[in-house]
């Protein structure tokens, strides 16, 4: 039964998509982290010390034009017209509804 509960929890990639979806222009990195923390607090989900590192790793793994990208699916991007560390959903894949299951 413990595994069923874990399986129903969103992955970090799904949390990133949920945090960025309401903001088509993107959000600053710290705002994304704050949104994910608030979301986890709302459902009393654990917030591990390495959460930010895990979120950043997931973002970079699925980010278009990022040298660290290990996956063929680009879900995220860094909008060129925005200054600073802004993260956004890649409009091309977000509209297709693709969400890989990476934790």
C-alpha positions in Angstrom: 0.0 0.0 0.0 2.9 2.3 0.7 4.0 2.0 -3.0 0.5 2.9 -4.3 0.6 6.2 -2.3 4.1 6.9 -3.7 3.0 6.1 -7.3 0.1 8.6 -7.0 2.5 11.5 -6.1 3.5 13.8 -8.9 7.1 13.5 -10.2 9.4 16.5 -10.1 8.9 17.0 -13.8 5.1 17.0 -13.3 5.6 19.5 -10.4 7.7 21.7 -12.7 5.0 21.6 -15.4 2.3 22.5 -12.8 4.3 25.4 -11.5 5.1 26.8 -14.9 1.8 26.1 -16.7 -0.1 29.2 -15.4 2.9 31.4 -16.5 3.4 31.3 -20.2 6.0 34.0 -20.1 8.0 32.0 -17.5 9.0 32.4 -13.9 12.2 33.2 -12.2 14.0 30.2 -10.8 13.4 31.2 -7.2 9.6 31.6 -7.9 9.5 28.1 -9.3 11.1 26.7 -6.2 8.8 28.7 -4.0 5.7 27.4 -5.9 6.9 23.8 -5.7 7.6 24.2 -1.9 4.2 25.7 -1.3 2.5 23.0 -3.3 4.2 20.3 -1.3 3.4 22.1 2.0 -0.3 22.3 1.0 -0.5 18.5 0.8 2.0 17.8 3.7 4.5 16.3 1.3 8.2 16.0 2.3 10.5 18.8 1.3 14.0 17.2 1.2 17.1 19.3 1.6 18.2 18.4 -1.9 14.8 19.5 -3.5 16.2 22.5 -5.3 19.1 20.4 -6.8 16.6 17.8 -7.9 14.3 20.3 -9.5 17.2 22.1 -11.3 18.4 18.7 -12.6 15.0 17.8 -13.9 14.6 21.2 -15.5 18.0 21.0 -17.2 17.4 17.4 -18.3 14.3 18.4 -20.3 15.3 22.0 -21.3 15.6 22.9 -24.9 19.1 24.1 -25.9 20.7 23.0 -22.6 24.0 21.2 -22.8 23.1 18.9 -19.9 19.9 17.6 -21.6 20.0 13.9 -21.6 16.5 13.3 -22.9 15.1 13.8 -26.4 12.0 15.5 -25.1 12.2 19.2 -24.5 9.5 20.4 -22.1 11.2 23.5 -20.8 13.2 26.5 -22.1 14.9 29.7 -21.0 13.1 32.5 -22.8 15.7 34.5 -24.7 13.8 37.8 -24.3 13.9 37.5 -20.5 16.8 38.7 -18.4 18.0 36.6 -15.5 17.3 33.0 -14.6 13.8 32.6 -16.1 12.3 29.2 -16.7 9.3 28.5 -18.9 7.4 25.6 -20.5 8.5 25.0 -24.1 5.3 26.0 -26.0 5.8 23.4 -28.7 5.8 20.4 -26.3 3.5 21.9 -23.6 0.7 22.0 -26.2 1.3 18.4 -27.1 0.7 17.4 -23.5 3.9 15.3 -23.2 5.2 14.7 -19.7 7.9 12.1 -19.2 8.0 10.2 -15.9 11.4 11.3 -14.5 11.7 11.6 -10.8 
